[in-house]
Each structure stands twice: as structure tokens, then as C-alpha cells.
């Protein structure tokens, strides 16, 4: 199975995922990133932390971006 890295992009900078996770394909990896984004949103609300401008950049093991999951898009999808 291919491995994907999930880098967290915020207004203040990017946190790089050094390990990544294996998924069957990019579709499954993207769905997992969307669920992770919901968890990040819940934690941000719980701790009163800023949530604006967050996205997960999904990269292959060579560091090439293959998808981006944007917080606002995910919240619209799950809340509307």
C-alpha cells in the first residue's frame, strides 16, 4: 500500500509529518484527512484555539503534494 504524509498548514507555518500512514489509495487517504480535520476542529473549539486557515496537505513519500483538505470545505461538507 502507498504511504501518504499529512502536513498541517496553518497561518503561522507548516507542521511536517515525518512518518506518514499507509492507505489503499489517495481517496481513502483524503477521507481520513477529512475526518482528522473534523477532530482538529472539535479540539480547536474545546481549547478556544484558532481554526481559520488550517489545511492538510497530503503528499506522497517523495514530498509531492497530491491533495489538500481545507478546513472550511470540510466543515461545510459535514455541517450543511
Secondary structure as UniProt FT lines:
FT   STRAND          2..10
FT   TURN            11..12
FT   STRAND          13..15
FT   STRAND          21..23
FT   HELIX           26..47
FT   TURN            52..53
FT   STRAND          55..59
FT   TURN            61..62
FT   STRAND          65..70
FT   HELIX           71..79
//
